[in-house]
Amino acid sequence: MVMKDGFKSLARPSEARKLLLERCDPLERHHKVTLDEADGRVAAEDVTASQPSPAFRRAAMDGYAVNASDTFGGSTNSPIRLSLVDDFEPGGRKASPIHTGAALPEGADAVLMFEDAEEVGRYVDVFSPVAPGENVSPIGEDVEEGETLIHRGERLTPSQLGLLRSLVIEEVPVVDRPRIGIVPTGEELVEPGRQPQRGETVQSNGIMIEKYVERWGGNPQVRPVLSDRPERIESGLDWGMKFDAVSFTGGSSVGRRDRLVEVLRRRGEVLVHGVAIQPGKPVALAIVEGVPVIALPGYPVATLVDAYFFLRPLIDKLLGSDEYELRGRVTLGRKIASSLGRLSVVRVAVKEGKAYPLRVSGSGVLSSVTRSDGFVLVPEDSEGIAEGVEVDLYYWR
């Protein structure tokens, strides 16, 4: 930690996040939901297969069900002739039409593809032999009985839901969504829908954090704006104690009107106040009556950055899920300059496969986020990244 700009010290983001998450435990609340409600939810238990898939031998190609040995020796110049039948039965040299996914009849052990044969009246001429099991999906090829389909802590995906449905599983146990209380603060803020006067600002951080909490798997509730007076902050904190976590927006810095951290110190334990990240330095992480509290800055970009680095992983921890992060790789189209000692979150726009920096600073310019495709991180020990270097591109979502 280092002394910086009115803060006693600035913690590295990774250290700050670790301090917070070490004090939090996954939720034990869970319930079952239907598959239609399960996309993106976190599994509360392992889900296993009570039956194999497929549960029978099935055709992997359109063609003819045959006994493989009956096709041996067939060629273009000297085809093997089989009897064409509608219903395959053991015995005799027979071929029965079959479509992909259909159960292979008893006595057949292979599928002869249509393109390797030709129908001649009530016969089928075989131009290419097949081996036993060829073009056949065996029992349990997709899933074996007793196999674990979903592991506890996994976020469910549409393909997993399709697999569960194919195995006649229509409900899955999921962790309850963590309840997150969101408390906007600031004397200058007015409620949404009201025209601000000179010196006033419409409260907009609430809806931004609310919707990100929903995307990250939480169940948010936003309360009306509170003033910066300590007694009003106290009331907001009291309101937040019924939630699994509380997120304040505004009042987390060290100015005369920033009283939030003062209240948190009086009511609980402040783990971190000030993080070496740009934008987003004035963030505080605390525990009050066992409830994690994240005090986000008031400037919207700083609010979002800190929510991404601290509130998102907190929700993951409460869900008992691995950290959920979407990223890709991209080449820088222009160099990025940065200051030593802080993790820089650089908004970038991607054009023709290259990322171009929009802003390093500018905590209040939210349009720089909406115009960006994501962000690039410049480590604390670096003064920048050169043009042409391949880097991770993080997506805001």
C-alpha positions in Angstrom: 0.0 0.0 0.0 1.2 3.6 -0.7 0.2 7.1 0.5 -1.9 8.9 -2.1 -4.0 12.0 -2.6 -5.7 12.4 0.8 -6.1 8.7 1.5 -4.0 7.1 4.2 -3.1 4.4 1.7 -4.2 2.8 -1.5 -4.7 -0.9 -1.7 -4.0 -2.9 -4.8 -7.3 -4.0 -6.4 -6.5 -7.7 -6.1 -5.6 -7.2 -2.4 -8.8 -5.3 -1.7 -10.9 -7.8 -3.4 -9.3 -10.7 -1.5 -9.9 -8.9 1.9 -13.6 -8.5 1.1 -14.2 -12.0 -0.3 -12.4 -13.7 2.6 -15.1 -12.2 4.9 -18.0 -13.5 2.9 -19.5 -17.0 2.7 -21.7 -18.5 -0.1 -25.4 -18.4 0.5 -27.1 -21.6 1.7 -30.5 -20.7 0.4 -31.6 -22.6 -2.7 -34.7 -23.8 -4.5 -35.7 -25.7 -7.6 -36.7 -23.9 -10.8 -38.0 -25.1 -14.2 -35.6 -25.3 -17.1 -37.4 -22.3 -18.6 -36.3 -20.2 -15.6 -32.8 -21.7 -15.2 -30.6 -20.0 -17.9 -27.7 -18.2 -16.2 -28.6 -19.4 -12.7 -26.0 -21.1 -10.5 -26.5 -24.8 -9.7 -26.9 -25.4 -5.9 -26.1 -29.2 -6.2 -24.6 -31.6 -8.7 -27.1 -32.9 -11.2 -26.6 -36.5 -12.4 -28.1 -38.6 -15.2 -30.6 -41.2 -14.1 -30.4 -42.9 -17.5 -28.0 -43.1 -20.4 -28.4 -41.1 -23.6 -29.1 -42.5 -26.0 -30.9 -45.2 -24.1 -30.9 -47.4 -27.2 -28.6 -48.0 -30.2 -29.6 -45.4 -32.8 -28.8 -44.5 -36.4 -26.1 -41.8 -36.7 -26.9 -41.4 -40.5 -29.8 -41.7 -42.9 -29.5 -45.0 -44.7 -30.4 -48.7 -44.3 -30.2 -50.9 -41.2 -28.2 -53.9 -42.1 -26.2 -56.8 -40.6 -22.6 -55.6 -41.4 -21.4 -59.0 -42.5 -24.0 -59.1 -45.2 -22.3 -56.2 -46.9 -18.8 -57.6 -47.0 -17.3 -57.7 -50.4 -19.6 -55.2 -52.0 -18.0 -52.8 -54.5 -18.9 -50.5 -57.3 -18.0 -53.1 -59.9 -19.4 -56.1 -58.0 -22.2 -54.9 -55.6 -23.8 -57.1 -53.0 -27.6 -57.4 -53.3 -29.8 -57.3 -50.3 -33.6 -57.7 -50.0 -35.3 -54.3 -49.3 -37.8 -54.7 -46.4 -39.9 -52.3 -44.3 -39.3 -54.1 -41.0 -35.9 -55.6 -40.3 -35.8 -59.0 -38.7 -32.9 -61.3 -37.9 -31.9 -63.8 -40.6 -31.5 -63.4 -44.3 -29.7 -60.7 -46.2 -31.9 -57.7 -45.6 -31.8 -53.9 -45.6 -34.4 -51.7 -44.0 -34.6 -47.9 -44.5 -33.8 -45.9 -41.3 -33.4 -42.2 -40.5 -30.9 -40.4 -38.3 -31.8 -40.9 -34.6 -34.1 -43.8 -35.0 -33.7 -47.0 -32.9 -31.6 -49.7 -34.7 -33.8 -52.8 -35.0 -32.8 -56.1 -33.4 -30.5 -58.1 -35.5 -29.0 -55.1 -37.3 -25.6 -53.8 -36.2 -24.7 -51.1 -38.8 -26.2 -48.4 -41.0 -25.4 -48.4 -44.7 -25.5 -44.8 -46.0 -27.9 -44.1 -48.9 -25.0 -42.8 -51.0 -23.2 -46.1 -50.8 -26.1 -48.1 -52.1 -28.9 -48.0 -54.8 -32.4 -49.4 -54.7 -33.3 -51.7 -57.6 -36.9 -52.7 -57.3 -37.3 -54.6 -54.0 -33.5 -54.9 -53.6 -30.6 -52.8 -52.4 -27.3 -53.0 -54.2 -24.3 -52.4 -51.8 -21.3 -50.6 -53.3 -19.3 -50.2 -50.2 -19.2 -52.5 -47.1 -19.8 -51.3 -43.5 -18.2 -52.6 -40.3 -20.1 -53.6 -37.3 -21.2 -50.5 -35.3 -20.5 -48.2 -38.3 -22.8 -45.2 -38.4 -24.4 -46.3 -35.1 -24.6 -44.4 -31.8 -24.2 -46.9 -29.0 -26.1 -46.7 -25.7 -24.6 -44.0 -23.5 -22.5 -42.4 -26.3 -23.7 -38.9 -25.2 -24.2 -39.4 -21.5 -23.6 -42.5 -19.3 -26.0 -43.4 -16.5 -24.9 -41.8 -13.3 -22.6 -39.2 -15.1 -22.5 -35.7 -13.5 -24.2 -33.3 -15.9 -24.0 -30.1 -13.9 -21.5 -29.4 -11.1 -22.5 -27.3 -8.1 -21.4 -23.7 -8.6 -21.8 -23.8 -12.4 -23.8 -21.2 -14.3 -26.3 -23.0 -16.4 -26.1 -22.5 -20.1 -28.7 -23.1 -22.9 -26.9 -26.2 -24.1 -26.9 -27.7 -20.7 -30.6 -27.0 -20.4 -31.1 -28.8 -23.7 -29.2 -31.8 -22.4 -31.2 -31.9 -19.2 -34.5 -31.8 -21.2 -33.3 -34.7 -23.4 -32.9 -36.7 -20.3 -36.4 -35.9 -19.0 -35.0 -33.6 -16.3 -37.3 -30.6 -16.0 -36.2 -29.0 -12.7 -32.8 -28.0 -11.4 -31.8 -26.8 -7.9 -30.3 -23.3 -8.0 -28.8 -20.9 -5.5 -31.2 -18.0 -4.5 -30.2 -14.8 -6.1 -28.2 -12.7 -3.6 -30.3 -9.7 -2.4 -28.4 -6.5 -3.0 -29.6 -3.2 -1.5 -28.5 -0.1 -3.5 -28.4 3.2 -1.7 -27.8 6.4 -3.8 -26.5 9.4 -1.8 -25.8 13.0 -2.6 -27.2 16.4 -1.8 -27.1 17.4 -5.5 -29.1 14.4 -6.7 -32.8 14.5 -7.7 -35.0 11.5 -8.3 -35.4 10.1 -11.9 -38.1 11.9 -13.9 -37.6 15.3 -12.3 -36.0 18.1 -14.3 -32.8 19.1 -12.5 -32.1 22.7 -11.6 -28.8 24.4 -11.8 -26.3 22.5 -9.7 -28.5 19.4 -9.5 -28.0 16.0 -11.2 -30.5 13.3 -12.0 -29.8 10.2 -9.9 -28.7 7.6 -12.6 -26.2 5.4 -10.9 -29.0 3.5 -9.3 -30.5 2.0 -12.5 -27.0 1.3 -13.9 -25.9 -0.7 -10.8 -29.3 -2.3 -10.5 -29.2 -3.7 -14.0 -25.6 -4.9 -13.7 -26.5 -6.7 -10.5 -29.3 -8.5 -12.4 -26.9 -9.4 -15.1 -24.4 -10.7 -12.6 -27.0 -12.9 -10.9 -28.2 -10.8 -8.0 -31.6 -9.6 -6.9 -31.3 -5.8 -6.5 -33.5 -3.2 -4.8 -32.8 0.5 -5.1 -34.0 2.9 -2.4 -34.7 6.6 -2.9 -31.9 9.1 -2.8 -30.5 10.0 0.6 -28.7 13.2 1.6 -25.0 13.2 2.7 -25.9 13.9 6.3 -24.7 11.2 8.7 -28.1 10.5 10.2 -29.5 9.9 6.7 -26.6 7.6 5.8 -27.3 5.7 9.1 -30.9 5.2 8.1 -29.8 3.9 4.7 -27.4 1.5 6.4 -30.2 0.3 8.7 -32.4 -0.3 5.7 -29.6 -2.3 4.0 -29.0 -4.7 6.9 -31.9 -6.9 5.6 -29.9 -7.7 2.4 -27.1 -10.1 1.7 -24.9 -7.1 0.7 -25.3 -3.3 0.4 -23.9 -1.0 -2.2 -23.9 2.8 -1.6 -23.2 5.2 -4.5 -21.6 8.6 -3.7 -19.9 10.0 -0.6 -17.0 7.5 -0.5 -14.2 10.0 -1.0 -12.4 12.2 1.6 -14.1 15.5 1.0 -15.9 17.6 3.6 -19.3 16.2 2.5 -18.1 12.6 2.2 -19.4 11.2 5.5 -20.2 7.6 4.4 -16.9 6.0 5.5 -17.1 7.9 8.9 -20.5 6.2 9.5 -19.1 2.8 8.3 -16.2 3.0 10.7 -18.6 3.8 13.6 -21.0 1.0 12.7 -18.6 -1.7 11.6 -15.2 -2.5 10.2 -13.8 -0.7 7.1 -11.5 -3.2 5.3 -10.3 -0.8 2.6 -10.7 2.9 1.9 -9.0 3.9 -1.4 -7.8 1.5 -4.1 -5.0 2.0 -6.7 -7.2 2.0 -9.7 -8.0 4.7 -12.3 -10.9 5.6 -12.4 -12.3 4.3 -9.2 -9.8 5.3 -6.5 -12.3 6.5 -3.8 -14.0 3.1 -3.0 -14.5 1.6 0.5 -15.1 -2.0 1.4 -16.6 -2.7 4.9 -18.4 -5.3 7.0 -21.3 -4.1 9.1 -23.2 -6.6 11.4 -21.8 -9.4 9.2 -23.1 -7.7 6.0 -20.6 -6.7 3.3 -20.9 -3.1 2.3 -19.4 -1.6 -0.8 -19.2 2.2 -0.9 -18.9 3.2 -4.6 -17.9 6.7 -5.8 -20.5 9.1 -7.2 -18.9 9.6 -10.6 -20.6 7.1 -12.9 -17.6 5.6 -14.7 -15.8 5.2 -11.4 -19.0 3.7 -10.0 -19.1 1.1 -12.8 -15.4 0.3 -12.6 -15.5 -0.4 -8.9 -18.8 -2.3 -9.2 -17.1 -4.5 -11.8 -14.0 -5.2 -9.7 -15.7 -5.6 -6.3 -19.5 -6.0 -6.5 -19.5 -8.5 -9.4 -17.0 -10.9 -7.6 -18.9 -10.5 -4.4 -22.1 -11.7 -6.1 -20.1 -14.6 -7.5 -18.9 -15.5 -4.0 -22.4 -15.4 -2.5 -23.6 -17.6 -5.3 -20.8 -20.1 -4.7 -19.7 -19.6 -8.3 -16.4 -19.2 -10.0 -15.6 -15.6 -11.0 -17.7 -14.8 -14.1 -15.8 -12.7 -16.6 -16.2 -12.3 -20.4 -13.0 -11.4 -22.3 -11.3 -11.8 -25.6 -8.0 -11.0 -27.2 -7.4 -7.9 -29.3 -4.4 -5.9 -30.8 -3.9 -2.3 -29.8 -4.2 0.1 -32.7 -2.6 2.9 -30.7 -0.4 3.0 -27.6 -1.8 3.6 -24.2 0.1 5.8 -21.7 -0.5 5.2 -18.0 0.9 6.3 -14.6 2.9 3.9 -12.4 1.3 2.8 -9.1 -2.3 2.4 -10.3 -4.3 -0.2 -12.3 -5.6 1.8 -15.3 -9.0 0.8 -16.8 -8.8 2.1 -20.3 -12.0 2.2 -22.3 -11.5 1.1 -25.9 -13.4 0.9 -29.2 -12.7 -2.0 -31.6 -12.4 -1.2 -35.3 -11.3 -3.7 -37.9 -10.0 -6.0 -35.3 -7.9 -3.4 -33.4 -8.6 -1.7 -30.1 -8.2 2.1 -29.9 -8.2 3.8 -26.4 -11.0 6.3 -25.8 -10.1 7.4 -22.3 -7.9 6.6 -19.3 -9.3 9.2 -17.0 -12.7 10.9 -16.9 -14.7 9.4 -14.1 -17.9 11.3 -14.9 -18.0 10.8 -18.7 -20.4 7.8 -18.9 -20.7 8.2 -22.7 -17.2 6.9 -23.0 -18.5 3.6 -21.7 -21.5 3.5 -23.9 -19.2 4.2 -26.9 -16.7 1.6 -26.0 -16.6 -2.1 -26.7 -14.9 -2.9 -23.4 -11.8 -2.0 -21.6 -8.1 -2.9 -21.4 -6.1 -3.1 -18.1 -2.7 -1.5 -17.7 -1.0 -3.0 -14.6 0.2 -0.9 -11.7 3.9 -1.5 -12.6 3.6 -0.4 -16.2 3.7 3.1 -17.8 1.6 1.9 -20.7 1.2 -0.6 -23.5 2.7 -0.1 -27.0 0.8 -0.1 -30.2 0.6 -3.5 -31.8 0.7 -5.5 -28.5 -2.0 -8.2 -28.1 -4.0 -7.7 -24.9 -7.1 -9.0 -23.1 -10.3 -7.1 -23.9 -12.7 -7.2 -21.0 -16.4 -6.7 -21.7 -18.5 -4.5 -19.4 -21.2 -7.1 -19.3 
